[in-house]
């Protein structure tokens, strides 16, 4: 059984290694569907553990890329 930490590891890989956030059509909901996890549950996990919701995390990645360009 996958735990929230397992989904977080996969989520991190998608962001850091695959750089899925570079595609502006990718949303947090679409990432959750790809991972097979409930968007609402995973969002609560991220908010509790990191203090950010999923869409906020994507926005931070995208803003940082804009600043580096």
KOLDO-126230 format. One record per residue (C-alpha): residue in three letters; x, y, z. Coordinates in nm, 4 decimals. Each point is the difference from the previous one (the first is absolute). Last residue first. Layout:
# KOLDO-126230
+------+----------+----------+----------+
: rest :        X :        Y :        Z :
+------+----------+----------+----------+
:  ala :        X :        Y :        Z :
...
+------+----------+----------+----------+
# end
This chain:
# KOLDO-126230
+------+----------+----------+----------+
: rest :        X :        Y :        Z :
+------+----------+----------+----------+
:  unk :   1.5075 :   3.2920 :  -1.7824 :
:  unk :   0.0944 :  -0.0616 :   0.3652 :
:  unk :  -0.2852 :   0.2132 :   0.1322 :
:  unk :  -0.2527 :  -0.1824 :  -0.2174 :
:  unk :   0.1293 :  -0.3365 :   0.1220 :
:  unk :  -0.0420 :   0.1116 :   0.3625 :
:  unk :  -0.3548 :   0.1106 :  -0.0735 :
:  unk :  -0.0837 :  -0.3406 :  -0.1519 :
:  unk :   0.1389 :  -0.1952 :   0.2923 :
:  unk :  -0.1828 :   0.2244 :   0.2473 :
:  unk :  -0.3242 :  -0.0322 :  -0.1974 :
:  unk :   0.0267 :  -0.3795 :   0.0009 :
:  unk :   0.0403 :   0.0049 :   0.3783 :
:  unk :  -0.2991 :   0.2310 :   0.0359 :
:  unk :  -0.2110 :  -0.2357 :  -0.2128 :
:  unk :   0.0878 :  -0.2830 :   0.2382 :
:  unk :  -0.0785 :   0.1854 :   0.3225 :
:  unk :   0.2800 :   0.1382 :   0.2124 :
:  unk :   0.0814 :  -0.0241 :   0.3722 :
:  unk :   0.2387 :  -0.2863 :  -0.0601 :
:  unk :  -0.1322 :  -0.2841 :   0.2169 :
:  unk :  -0.3600 :   0.1072 :   0.0654 :
:  unk :  -0.0554 :   0.1737 :  -0.3322 :
:  unk :   0.1657 :  -0.2851 :  -0.1899 :
:  unk :  -0.2137 :  -0.2619 :   0.1757 :
:  unk :  -0.3174 :   0.2034 :  -0.0515 :
:  unk :   0.0796 :   0.0320 :  -0.3725 :
:  unk :   0.0634 :  -0.3744 :  -0.0168 :
:  unk :  -0.3389 :  -0.0714 :   0.1499 :
:  unk :  -0.1818 :   0.2446 :  -0.2267 :
:  unk :   0.1780 :  -0.1080 :  -0.3173 :
:  unk :  -0.0714 :  -0.3671 :   0.0695 :
:  unk :   0.2945 :  -0.2050 :  -0.1206 :
:  unk :   0.0569 :  -0.1984 :  -0.3177 :
:  unk :   0.3334 :   0.1674 :  -0.0766 :
:  unk :  -0.1142 :   0.1089 :  -0.3462 :
:  unk :  -0.3333 :   0.1145 :   0.1435 :
:  unk :   0.1880 :   0.1944 :   0.2666 :
:  unk :   0.2143 :   0.1668 :  -0.2665 :
:  unk :  -0.3131 :   0.0954 :  -0.1924 :
:  unk :  -0.1546 :   0.1544 :   0.3121 :
:  unk :   0.3183 :   0.1963 :   0.0735 :
:  unk :  -0.0231 :   0.1445 :  -0.3468 :
:  unk :   0.2007 :  -0.0613 :  -0.3143 :
:  unk :  -0.1065 :   0.2217 :  -0.2913 :
:  unk :   0.2922 :   0.2363 :   0.0650 :
:  unk :   0.2509 :  -0.2766 :  -0.0821 :
:  unk :   0.3153 :   0.0972 :   0.1894 :
:  unk :  -0.1568 :  -0.1482 :   0.3139 :
:  unk :   0.0813 :  -0.3511 :  -0.1217 :
:  unk :   0.3671 :   0.0611 :   0.0766 :
:  unk :   0.0712 :  -0.3728 :  -0.0393 :
:  unk :   0.2676 :  -0.0022 :   0.2693 :
:  unk :  -0.1065 :   0.2665 :   0.2485 :
:  unk :  -0.3755 :   0.0251 :  -0.0426 :
:  unk :  -0.0874 :  -0.3548 :  -0.1028 :
:  unk :   0.2544 :  -0.1359 :   0.2476 :
:  unk :  -0.1485 :   0.2086 :   0.2791 :
:  unk :  -0.3484 :  -0.1315 :  -0.0755 :
:  unk :   0.1319 :  -0.3587 :   0.0059 :
:  unk :   0.1628 :   0.0591 :   0.3404 :
:  unk :  -0.3148 :   0.1771 :   0.1217 :
:  unk :  -0.2127 :  -0.2938 :  -0.1120 :
:  unk :   0.2209 :  -0.2308 :   0.2039 :
:  unk :  -0.0207 :   0.2376 :   0.2994 :
:  unk :  -0.3787 :   0.0012 :  -0.0259 :
:  unk :   0.0149 :  -0.3785 :   0.0417 :
:  unk :  -0.0374 :  -0.2554 :  -0.2737 :
:  unk :  -0.1313 :  -0.3422 :   0.0930 :
+------+----------+----------+----------+
# end
